[in-house]
């Protein structure tokens, strides 16, 4: 499936004393993009909560490439880079909409828990969610000359 980048315009309150977007906001941007990505996968976050599934963040990282300023419009691409039914790893690219300049790259990892805070296998408990995540993984290129 072809997932569309999440578009976001920065706000004045997100800037720091230097007039650029404070580094802590990039993690928020990635979260917004992640929920949009899941909606495009057919998994609105609200339905995850209704199923009683929790998706805590295990790790988050961001490498800052160039400054983002108030009023810039960003395109945030998300891709699934790992998934085993219990954990998922996502990668992010944050680009300027006008110039396509890479502003930041990031990654998050998450696990799936039940309401009892114990690990949950989507393959066993929610096969349709498992299938949606599996379909979001990069597909190997098919060889035209088998």
Wavefront OBJ file of the C-alpha trace (Angstrom):
o trace
v 0.000 0.000 0.000
v 1.140 3.539 -0.693
v 0.990 5.501 2.574
v 0.735 9.282 2.343
v 3.013 11.459 4.474
v 1.457 13.291 7.388
v 1.394 17.061 6.813
v 1.864 19.482 9.687
v 2.472 23.216 9.968
v 4.523 24.297 12.958
v 3.162 26.608 15.646
v 4.753 29.623 17.323
v 4.432 28.095 20.799
v 6.676 25.201 19.668
v 9.693 27.489 19.191
v 12.520 28.029 21.632
v 14.463 31.186 22.525
v 16.462 30.841 19.293
v 13.283 31.003 17.193
v 13.465 27.412 15.999
v 11.246 24.476 16.852
v 12.287 22.992 20.198
v 13.758 19.497 19.862
v 11.112 17.901 22.114
v 8.382 18.626 19.572
v 9.810 16.242 16.984
v 8.781 13.249 19.128
v 5.250 14.678 19.233
v 5.284 15.114 15.453
v 6.305 11.475 15.090
v 3.429 10.410 17.353
v 0.934 12.413 15.300
v 2.331 10.889 12.109
v 2.198 7.379 13.637
v -1.500 7.641 14.486
v -2.190 8.970 10.970
v -0.179 6.074 9.490
v -2.180 3.550 11.507
v -5.432 5.124 10.286
v -4.207 4.693 6.711
v -3.506 1.044 7.576
v -7.157 0.723 8.616
v -6.321 0.687 12.330
v -7.626 3.876 13.953
v -6.060 4.290 17.379
v -9.518 4.485 18.935
v -10.243 0.927 17.763
v -6.976 -0.259 19.339
v -8.118 1.159 22.669
v -11.585 -0.358 22.237
v -9.916 -3.766 21.786
v -8.179 -3.195 25.116
v -4.730 -3.036 23.525
v -2.013 -0.746 24.843
v 0.944 0.267 22.672
v 3.618 1.784 24.908
v 6.753 3.339 23.480
v 9.826 1.240 24.247
v 12.307 3.624 22.641
v 12.360 6.840 20.620
v 15.220 8.528 18.833
v 15.617 11.521 16.570
v 18.544 12.832 14.549
v 18.213 16.523 13.744
v 19.509 17.539 10.312
v 18.437 21.171 9.853
v 16.398 23.748 11.747
v 12.630 23.943 11.505
v 11.079 27.346 12.158
v 7.664 28.710 13.002
v 5.278 28.418 10.061
v 7.218 25.724 8.200
v 5.063 22.958 6.764
v 6.468 19.487 7.228
v 5.793 16.167 5.558
v 6.407 13.228 7.866
v 6.762 9.807 6.278
v 6.374 6.695 8.431
v 7.372 3.158 7.564
v 7.249 -0.148 9.385
v 10.770 -1.563 9.566
v 10.149 -4.469 11.927
v 7.180 -6.413 13.270
v 6.854 -9.787 14.954
v 3.305 -9.664 16.318
v 4.410 -8.519 19.774
v 6.700 -5.598 18.892
v 6.764 -3.076 16.052
v 9.558 -0.757 14.913
v 8.838 2.370 12.880
v 11.073 4.811 11.013
v 10.304 8.464 10.291
v 11.543 11.060 7.825
v 10.628 14.676 8.466
v 10.996 16.853 5.353
v 10.229 20.448 4.488
v 7.196 20.510 2.196
v 8.500 23.306 -0.047
v 12.132 22.285 -0.463
v 11.926 18.558 0.358
v 14.977 19.122 2.576
v 15.466 16.418 5.184
v 14.968 18.097 8.556
v 15.092 15.052 10.843
v 15.016 11.272 10.937
v 13.677 9.202 13.777
v 12.662 5.796 15.015
v 10.340 4.391 17.636
v 9.749 0.898 18.928
v 6.578 -0.280 20.632
v 5.101 -3.416 22.102
v 1.511 -4.593 22.374
v 0.047 -5.169 25.834
v -3.314 -6.272 27.138
v -5.149 -4.319 29.836
v -3.300 -6.479 32.365
v -0.025 -4.928 31.080
v 1.218 -8.319 29.866
v 2.613 -8.798 26.345
v 0.008 -9.581 23.736
v 0.510 -11.523 20.498
v -1.592 -9.838 17.811
v -1.314 -12.965 15.671
v -3.240 -14.936 18.317
v -5.497 -12.262 19.799
v -6.306 -9.990 16.822
v -5.344 -11.612 13.494
v -6.778 -8.737 11.417
v -4.481 -6.246 13.181
v -1.576 -8.637 12.748
v -2.310 -8.860 9.016
v -2.512 -5.063 8.669
v 0.921 -4.631 10.258
v 2.369 -7.462 8.161
v 1.093 -5.744 5.010
v 2.796 -2.509 6.071
v 6.217 -4.162 6.033
v 8.344 -3.506 2.955
v 7.621 -6.129 0.329
v 10.588 -7.745 -1.382
v 10.837 -6.781 -5.011
v 9.588 -9.527 -7.246
v 12.133 -10.773 -9.732
v 10.793 -10.264 -13.281
v 13.091 -13.078 -14.481
v 12.478 -16.040 -12.144
l 1 2 3 4 5 6 7 8 9 10 11 12 13 14 15 16 17 18 19 20 21 22 23 24 25 26 27 28 29 30 31 32 33 34 35 36 37 38 39 40 41 42 43 44 45 46 47 48 49 50 51 52 53 54 55 56 57 58 59 60 61 62 63 64 65 66 67 68 69 70 71 72 73 74 75 76 77 78 79 80 81 82 83 84 85 86 87 88 89 90 91 92 93 94 95 96 97 98 99 100 101 102 103 104 105 106 107 108 109 110 111 112 113 114 115 116 117 118 119 120 121 122 123 124 125 126 127 128 129 130 131 132 133 134 135 136 137 138 139 140 141 142 143 144 145 146
